[in-house]
Amino acid sequence: MNQNERTSEISIEKEMKKSYLDYAMSVIIGRALPDVRDGLKPVHRRVLFAMRELKNDWNKAYKKSARIVGDVIGKYHPHGDTAVYDTIVRLAQNFSMRYPLVDGQGNFGSVDGDRPAAMRYTEIRMQRLAHEMLEDLDKETVDFVPNYDESLSEPSVMPSKIPCLLINGSSGIAVGMATNIPPHNLTEVIDAIKVIIDNPGVTWNELMEYVPGPDFPTGGIIYGTNGIKEAYKNGRGIFKIRARLVLEKDKRTQRETIIVTELPYQVNKAKLVEKIAELVRDKHIQGVRFVRDESDREGMRIAVGLKKDQIAGVIINQLYKMTRMENTFGVIFLAIVNNRPELLNLKEILEHFILHRKEIVIRRTRFDLKKAEDRAHILEGLKVALENLDDVVALIRKSQSPAEAKEQLIQHYSLTPIQAQAILDMRLQRLTGLEREKIVEEYKNLLKDIARFKEILANERLVLNIIKDELTEIQSEYGDERKTELVKQTQEITIEDMIVEEDMVVSISKRGYIKRNPITLYQNQRRGGKGKTGMGTKEDDFVEHLFVASTHHTFMFFTN
């Protein structure tokens, strides 16, 4: 062993604890959980930032997905390309995202679980809404941090104008914790934010008047609001969501068909159709003639044809009970707050977004103020030059070098080096009367802007009003109607709900054998007719008891 090399003994138990803790925090902070401010995980943020750097904006041409993936993994996200492409695909799917952030061209998968086309075939660009999340990024509104090899910088958070955490939701499994945030309606969430700005003392319960519940991209019907209330109050809750159904009746045959037009969130349509067909084939569900997927460009349509005189309500209850046409969604409002995972309620999430927007508006205003003051400073120097035009021109002509001219201007007119340089850089055409008027007018406007910026920075109410105005613009531009219906009361599906109610005849023999038959099996026997056997018995046995009851009745037997 080389003398310069040294080995030190360490406790494997301590090292394992430390290493696993480092790994756990890396997964929690850097991979699995979204930031409460912009609602994005690091990979989402890096994808959008890479698209911005490539000028892959909503009003520009599409670029190959592979181009974006290459930039993301090469510059910001040193992980596999599959993970990055899967992220892009999800951001483009209108059945996964309530408000997609990526505009995709090509095959990006389907509700049937079809895989998207390879990244070399698909093309993408940002959606307009994503552009709103990145606006003002160049105005020092957020902190930038070094990338993985410290060769570039990336934003630690986006200056998002939209409350992305709630409107698009998020899900992720970290180490020892998980998040599962359902998407919501943009219009409703913005209404709630404006209420909090105007009335900070509003309660989570009062906010439910504006945000009554989640709003999924696939629609569906949420039954029962108790779970939603629990989630909005404490950060955790469970609710049920069902498929939307309509009944169609054939006028000629009088047969009914159950039409499924919307499914619960993240339910695979193809697997659902297979499951229904399997239940029918195995006779767990009876009375169904056919199951067909008739979906097309117009929308979703799963047809379940019923046999004649079959009660549709019973079949519907069986479908809800035995398939994913009724699904349970467990809400966990877990997000990163100040580099720590926190379980939040509805109001806390919105308050954190408002605080984030306040910081963005203040930092943006400071940037604009500094820029305006710097420009006004230069214009003040240009005004001095224009007021002493002949003397300034003569001074410059006499100077032997630009450096000497600059020094002479500073001494003669008490200018700063920046002002003197601006005079030397000024083109001759700006000495005309019209250009001189433009400079004076620009200076007046800048003084007004500077006064306005200072007023904003001195008055928190003005900052909040700016936030409200920007949210109102977002609301009017991107707001839409709710897709998911809310039904306050829910009834559990019982065994009786899945059984057709009809009268039955129950026979009990002397030896204890029991049998039931539909009452329709029994009929009046006419002269010369042949009777039907309701219950076969052995030679020394006979029917001792005979009851008529409904399939929804309960029998109680006492043997002693």
C-alpha positions in Angstrom: 0.0 0.0 0.0 1.2 3.5 -0.9 2.4 5.4 2.2 0.4 8.4 1.2 -2.8 6.4 1.2 -4.7 6.2 4.5 -7.7 4.1 5.5 -10.1 5.0 8.3 -12.5 2.8 10.1 -16.2 3.8 10.1 -19.3 2.3 11.5 -21.3 0.6 8.8 -24.5 1.3 10.8 -23.8 5.0 11.0 -22.7 5.2 7.3 -25.9 3.3 6.2 -28.1 5.7 8.2 -26.3 8.8 6.8 -26.3 7.5 3.2 -29.9 6.4 3.3 -31.0 9.8 4.8 -29.1 11.6 2.0 -30.8 9.4 -0.6 -34.3 9.9 1.0 -33.9 13.7 1.1 -32.7 13.7 -2.5 -35.8 11.8 -3.6 -38.2 13.9 -1.5 -36.8 17.3 -2.5 -35.3 16.6 -5.9 -37.5 14.2 -7.6 -40.9 13.0 -6.2 -42.7 15.9 -4.6 -43.8 19.2 -6.2 -43.0 22.7 -4.9 -46.0 24.4 -3.4 -45.2 27.7 -5.2 -45.2 26.6 -8.9 -46.7 23.1 -8.5 -43.8 21.5 -10.4 -41.3 18.8 -9.7 -37.7 19.4 -10.8 -38.0 17.4 -14.0 -41.1 19.4 -15.1 -39.3 22.6 -14.3 -36.3 21.6 -16.3 -38.3 20.5 -19.3 -40.1 23.8 -19.5 -36.9 25.8 -19.0 -35.1 23.8 -21.7 -38.0 24.5 -24.1 -37.8 28.2 -23.2 -34.0 28.3 -23.8 -34.6 26.6 -27.2 -37.3 29.3 -28.0 -39.8 26.4 -28.4 -42.7 28.7 -27.5 -46.4 28.4 -28.3 -46.2 30.8 -31.3 -43.1 29.2 -32.8 -42.6 26.0 -34.9 -42.8 22.5 -33.3 -39.5 20.8 -32.5 -38.7 17.1 -32.3 -39.3 15.7 -28.8 -35.8 14.1 -29.0 -34.3 17.5 -29.3 -35.9 18.7 -26.1 -35.1 15.4 -24.2 -31.4 15.7 -25.3 -31.2 19.3 -24.0 -32.9 18.4 -20.7 -30.7 15.3 -19.8 -27.5 17.0 -21.2 -27.8 20.3 -19.4 -30.1 19.9 -16.4 -31.4 16.4 -15.6 -28.7 13.7 -15.6 -31.0 10.8 -15.6 -32.5 8.4 -18.2 -34.1 9.8 -21.4 -37.2 7.6 -20.9 -38.1 9.4 -17.7 -37.8 12.8 -19.3 -39.8 11.7 -22.4 -42.5 10.2 -20.2 -42.8 13.5 -18.4 -43.2 15.4 -21.7 -45.8 12.9 -22.8 -47.8 13.3 -19.7 -47.6 17.2 -19.9 -49.1 16.9 -23.4 -52.0 14.4 -22.6 -55.4 16.2 -22.2 -56.7 13.1 -20.3 -53.9 13.3 -17.7 -53.5 17.0 -17.3 -56.5 19.3 -16.7 -54.6 22.1 -18.4 -51.8 20.6 -20.6 -48.5 22.5 -20.5 -47.1 21.0 -23.7 -48.6 21.2 -27.2 -47.9 17.8 -28.8 -48.1 16.8 -32.5 -48.2 13.0 -33.1 -49.1 10.0 -31.1 -48.9 10.8 -27.4 -50.9 7.8 -26.1 -54.5 7.3 -25.2 -57.0 6.5 -22.5 -56.7 2.9 -23.7 -53.1 2.8 -22.3 -51.5 2.8 -25.8 -47.8 3.7 -25.7 -46.9 7.0 -27.3 -44.7 7.1 -30.5 -40.9 7.2 -30.0 -39.5 10.6 -29.3 -37.9 10.8 -32.7 -41.4 10.9 -34.3 -43.3 13.2 -32.0 -43.0 17.0 -32.0 -43.8 19.5 -29.3 -43.9 23.1 -28.2 -45.1 25.0 -25.2 -48.8 25.7 -24.6 -49.7 29.4 -24.1 -50.5 28.6 -20.4 -47.0 27.3 -19.9 -45.7 30.5 -21.3 -47.6 32.3 -18.4 -45.6 30.2 -15.9 -42.3 31.3 -17.4 -43.1 35.0 -18.0 -40.8 37.5 -16.2 -38.1 34.8 -15.7 -35.6 37.2 -17.2 -36.4 40.0 -14.7 -34.6 38.5 -11.7 -37.9 37.3 -10.2 -36.5 34.0 -9.0 -33.1 32.6 -7.8 -31.0 30.6 -10.2 -28.9 27.7 -9.0 -26.0 25.9 -10.7 -26.9 22.8 -12.7 -25.5 19.3 -11.9 -22.0 20.0 -13.2 -22.0 23.8 -12.4 -21.6 24.7 -16.1 -25.0 26.4 -16.4 -27.7 27.8 -14.2 -31.3 26.8 -13.9 -34.3 28.4 -12.0 -35.0 27.0 -8.5 -38.7 27.8 -9.0 -40.8 29.3 -11.8 -42.5 32.7 -11.4 -45.8 31.1 -12.3 -48.8 33.3 -12.7 -51.1 30.2 -12.4 -51.7 28.1 -9.3 -50.5 24.9 -11.1 -50.3 22.7 -8.0 -54.1 22.7 -7.7 -55.3 23.1 -11.3 -53.2 20.2 -12.6 -52.6 18.3 -9.4 -49.6 16.0 -8.8 -48.8 12.5 -7.7 -45.6 11.0 -6.5 -44.1 8.4 -4.2 -41.1 9.5 -2.2 -39.3 7.7 0.7 -41.7 7.2 3.6 -44.3 9.6 2.1 -46.4 10.2 -0.9 -48.5 13.0 -2.5 -51.7 12.7 -4.5 -53.3 16.0 -5.4 -56.3 16.0 -7.7 -56.7 18.6 -10.5 -59.1 21.5 -10.0 -60.9 24.0 -12.2 -58.8 27.1 -13.0 -61.8 29.6 -12.8 -62.8 28.3 -9.3 -59.3 28.3 -7.9 -58.6 31.8 -9.0 -62.0 33.0 -7.5 -60.8 31.4 -4.2 -57.4 33.2 -4.4 -59.1 36.6 -5.0 -61.4 35.9 -2.0 -58.3 35.2 0.3 -56.6 38.4 -1.0 -59.7 40.5 -0.1 -60.5 38.6 3.1 -57.5 36.9 4.6 -59.6 35.6 7.5 -61.8 33.4 5.3 -62.0 29.8 6.4 -61.4 26.6 4.4 -65.1 25.8 4.7 -66.1 29.2 3.2 -63.6 28.6 0.3 -65.6 25.5 -0.7 -68.3 27.9 -2.0 -65.8 28.8 -4.7 -63.8 25.5 -5.0 -66.5 22.8 -4.3 -64.2 19.9 -5.3 -61.7 18.5 -7.8 -62.3 18.8 -11.5 -60.8 15.9 -13.5 -59.9 16.1 -17.2 -61.9 13.0 -17.9 -65.0 14.3 -16.2 -67.0 11.7 -14.2 -69.3 12.2 -11.2 -68.0 12.6 -7.6 -70.4 11.1 -5.1 -70.3 12.5 -1.6 -68.4 15.5 -0.4 -67.4 14.4 3.1 -64.0 13.1 1.9 -63.4 16.4 0.0 -64.2 18.4 3.1 -61.8 16.3 5.1 -59.0 16.8 2.5 -59.6 20.6 2.3 -59.6 20.8 6.1 -56.7 18.5 7.1 -54.9 17.7 3.8 -56.1 14.1 3.6 -59.4 12.6 2.4 -61.0 9.9 0.3 -63.9 10.3 -2.1 -65.6 8.1 -4.8 -65.8 9.0 -8.5 -68.1 7.2 -11.0 -68.4 7.0 -14.7 -71.0 9.0 -16.4 -73.8 6.9 -18.0 -76.8 7.4 -20.2 -79.5 4.9 -21.2 -80.6 4.5 -24.8 -83.7 2.5 -25.7 -84.3 0.8 -29.1 -87.8 1.9 -30.2 -88.3 -1.3 -32.2 -87.0 -4.0 -29.9 -87.5 -2.0 -26.6 -84.1 -3.2 -25.5 -81.9 -0.8 -23.5 -78.2 -0.1 -23.9 -76.0 1.5 -21.2 -73.7 4.1 -22.8 -70.6 5.1 -20.8 -69.4 8.6 -21.9 -66.9 9.5 -19.2 -64.7 7.4 -16.9 -63.1 8.0 -13.5 -59.6 9.7 -13.7 -56.8 7.4 -14.8 -59.0 4.4 -15.6 -57.8 2.5 -18.6 -60.7 2.2 -21.1 -59.5 -0.9 -22.9 -58.9 -2.8 -19.7 -62.3 -1.8 -18.4 -64.0 -3.1 -21.5 -62.1 -6.4 -21.2 -63.1 -6.6 -17.5 -66.8 -6.1 -18.3 -66.6 -8.8 -21.1 -64.9 -11.2 -18.7 -67.6 -10.7 -16.0 -70.3 -11.3 -18.6 -68.5 -14.4 -20.0 -68.1 -15.8 -16.5 -71.8 -15.0 -15.7 -70.9 -12.8 -12.7 -73.0 -10.2 -14.6 -76.1 -11.6 -16.4 -78.5 -10.1 -18.8 -75.9 -8.5 -21.1 -76.1 -9.1 -24.8 -72.9 -7.4 -25.9 -70.1 -5.1 -24.8 -68.6 -2.8 -27.5 -66.1 0.1 -27.5 -67.7 2.6 -30.0 -65.4 5.5 -29.1 -64.3 7.8 -32.0 -63.0 11.3 -32.7 -66.3 12.7 -31.3 -65.6 11.3 -27.8 -65.9 8.2 -25.6 -68.7 5.7 -26.0 -68.7 2.3 -24.4 -71.9 0.4 -25.2 -73.3 -2.4 -22.9 -76.4 -3.9 -24.6 -79.0 -5.5 -22.3 -81.3 -8.4 -22.9 -85.0 -7.8 -23.2 -86.9 -6.9 -20.0 -83.6 -6.6 -18.1 -83.6 -4.0 -15.4 -80.8 -1.5 -16.3 -80.4 -0.2 -12.7 -79.3 -3.7 -11.5 -76.7 -4.0 -14.2 -75.4 -0.5 -13.6 -75.0 -1.3 -9.9 -73.1 -4.5 -10.7 -70.8 -2.6 -13.0 -70.1 0.0 -10.4 -69.4 -2.7 -7.8 -67.3 -5.1 -9.9 -65.4 -2.8 -12.2 -63.4 0.5 -12.1 -66.4 2.4 -13.3 -66.5 3.4 -9.6 -63.1 4.4 -8.3 -61.7 5.7 -5.0 -59.4 8.7 -5.0 -57.2 9.3 -1.9 -56.2 12.9 -1.5 -52.8 13.8 0.1 -51.9 17.5 -0.1 -48.2 17.0 0.4 -45.8 19.5 -1.1 -42.4 21.1 -0.6 -42.5 24.3 1.5 -39.1 26.0 2.2 -37.2 22.8 1.2 -39.3 20.7 3.6 -42.3 18.4 2.9 -45.5 19.6 4.5 -49.0 18.4 4.6 -51.3 21.4 3.8 -55.0 22.2 3.6 -56.7 24.0 0.8 -56.3 27.5 2.3 -52.6 27.0 3.1 -51.8 26.0 -0.5 -53.5 29.1 -1.9 -51.8 31.3 0.7 -48.4 30.0 -0.2 -49.2 30.8 -3.9 -50.2 34.3 -3.0 -46.9 34.8 -1.0 -45.0 33.5 -4.0 -46.7 35.9 -6.4 -46.1 38.8 -3.9 -42.4 38.1 -4.0 -42.4 37.8 -7.8 -44.3 41.1 -8.3 -42.0 42.9 -5.8 -38.8 41.6 -7.4 -40.1 42.3 -10.9 -41.0 45.9 -9.9 -37.5 46.4 -8.4 -36.0 45.2 -11.7 -38.2 47.5 -13.7 -37.5 50.4 -11.4 -33.7 49.9 -11.7 -34.0 49.7 -15.4 -36.1 52.8 -15.6 -33.7 54.7 -13.3 -30.7 53.7 -15.4 -32.4 54.8 -18.6 -33.5 58.1 -17.0 -29.9 58.7 -15.9 -28.7 58.3 -19.5 -31.5 60.5 -20.8 -30.6 63.2 -18.3 -27.1 63.3 -19.8 -28.5 63.3 -23.4 -30.7 66.3 -22.4 -27.6 68.2 -21.2 -25.9 67.5 -24.5 -28.9 68.6 -26.5 -29.2 71.8 -24.5 -25.5 72.6 -25.1 -25.3 71.0 -28.5 -22.9 73.4 -30.3 -20.4 73.4 -27.3 -20.6 69.6 -26.9 -19.9 69.1 -30.7 -17.0 71.5 -30.6 -15.5 69.9 -27.5 -15.7 66.4 -29.1 -14.1 67.7 -32.3 -11.2 69.3 -30.4 -10.5 66.0 -28.4 -7.6 63.8 -29.7 -9.3 60.5 -28.6 -12.6 59.1 -27.4 -11.1 58.8 -23.9 -10.1 62.4 -23.9 -13.6 63.5 -25.2 -15.2 61.4 -22.4 -13.1 63.0 -19.7 -13.8 66.5 -21.0 -17.5 65.9 -21.0 -17.4 64.7 -17.4 -15.4 67.7 -16.3 -17.3 70.4 -18.2 -20.9 69.3 -17.6 -20.6 67.3 -14.3 -21.7 64.1 -16.1 -21.1 60.5 -15.0 -19.0 58.1 -17.1 -22.1 56.3 -18.2 -23.8 59.6 -19.4 -20.6 60.7 -21.1 -20.3 57.4 -22.9 -24.0 57.6 -24.0 -23.4 61.0 -25.5 -20.4 59.7 -27.5 -22.4 56.7 -28.7 -25.3 58.9 -29.8 -25.9 58.8 -33.6 -26.0 62.2 -35.5 -29.6 61.6 -36.5 -30.7 62.0 -32.9 -29.6 65.6 -33.0 -32.6 66.5 -35.2 -35.5 68.5 -33.6 -37.9 65.5 -33.8 -35.5 63.1 -32.1 -34.8 65.7 -29.4 -38.6 65.9 -28.7 -38.7 62.0 -28.5 -35.9 62.1 -25.9 -37.7 64.7 -23.8 -41.0 62.7 -24.0 -39.3 59.4 -23.1 -37.8 61.1 -20.1 -41.2 62.4 -18.9 -42.7 58.9 -19.3 -39.9 57.3 -17.4 -40.3 59.7 -14.5 -44.0 58.6 -14.3 -43.0 55.0 -14.4 -40.4 55.5 -11.7 -43.0 57.2 -9.4 -45.4 54.3 -10.1 -42.9 51.6 -9.3 -41.9 53.3 -6.1 -45.5 53.6 -5.1 -46.0 49.8 -5.7 -43.0 48.9 -3.6 -44.3 51.2 -0.8 -47.8 49.8 -0.8 -48.6 46.1 -0.2 -52.3 46.7 -1.3 -51.1 47.8 -4.7 -49.0 44.6 -5.0 -52.1 42.5 -4.1 -54.2 44.4 -6.7 -51.6 43.6 -9.4 -51.8 39.9 -8.5 -55.6 40.1 -8.7 -55.6 41.9 -12.0 -53.1 39.3 -13.5 -55.2 36.4 -12.2 -58.3 38.0 -13.7 -56.6 38.1 -17.1 -55.5 34.5 -16.8 -59.1 33.6 -15.8 -60.7 35.3 -18.7 -58.1 33.9 -21.2 -57.9 30.2 -20.0 -60.9 29.6 -17.7 -63.5 27.0 -18.7 -66.5 25.2 -17.4 -66.3 22.4 -14.8 -66.0 18.9 -16.3 -66.6 16.8 -13.2 -70.1 16.8 -11.6 -70.5 16.9 -7.8 -73.3 15.0 -6.0 -73.3 15.8 -2.3 -75.0 12.6 -1.1 -73.9 9.1 -1.9 -75.5 5.7 -1.2 -73.4 2.6 -0.8 -74.3 -0.2 -3.3 -75.8 -3.1 -1.3 -76.2 -6.7 -2.3 -79.9 -6.0 -2.9 -79.0 -3.3 -5.4 -77.2 -5.9 -7.6 -80.1 -8.4 -7.5 -83.2 -8.2 -9.7 -86.3 -8.2 -7.4 -88.7 -10.9 -8.3 -91.1 -13.3 -6.4 -89.7 -16.8 -5.6 -91.2 -20.0 -4.2 -89.0 -21.6 -1.5 -89.6 -25.3 -0.8 -88.3 -27.1 2.3 -88.5 -30.9 2.6 -88.9 -33.0 5.7 -85.3 -34.0 5.6 -84.1 -30.4 5.4 -83.5 -30.0 1.6 -84.2 -26.5 0.4 -84.9 -25.1 -3.1 -86.1 -21.9 -4.6 -87.9 -21.4 -8.0 -89.3 -18.3 -9.7 -93.0 -18.0 -9.1 -93.4 -17.9 -12.9 -92.6 -21.6 -12.9 -95.9 -22.3 -11.2 -99.1 -21.9 -13.2 -102.6 -23.2 -13.3 -102.8 -26.7 -14.8 -105.7 -27.1 -17.2 -107.5 -30.3 -18.0 -105.2 -32.7 -19.8 -102.1 -30.6 -19.0 -98.8 -31.8 -17.8 -97.6 -30.5 -14.4 -94.1 -29.2 -13.5 -92.0 -30.5 -10.7 -91.1 -27.7 -8.3 -88.9 -29.9 -6.1 -87.8 -33.4 -6.6 -87.7 -35.5 -3.4 -86.6 -39.0 -2.4 -89.1 -41.8 -1.7 -89.2 -41.3 2.0 -89.1 -37.5 1.8 -91.7 -34.8 1.0 -92.2 -31.1 0.9 -93.1 -29.9 4.4 -92.9 -26.1 4.0 -93.7 -23.8 1.1 -93.1 -20.0 1.2 -93.5 -17.2 -1.3 -91.0 -14.4 -0.9 -89.0 -11.7 -2.9 -85.3 -12.1 -3.8 -84.8 -9.0 -1.6 -86.3 -10.6 1.5 -84.3 -12.3 4.3 -85.1 -15.7 5.6 -84.3 -16.7 9.2 -84.2 -20.4 10.1 -84.3 -21.8 13.6 -83.2 -25.4 13.9 -83.7 -25.6 17.7 
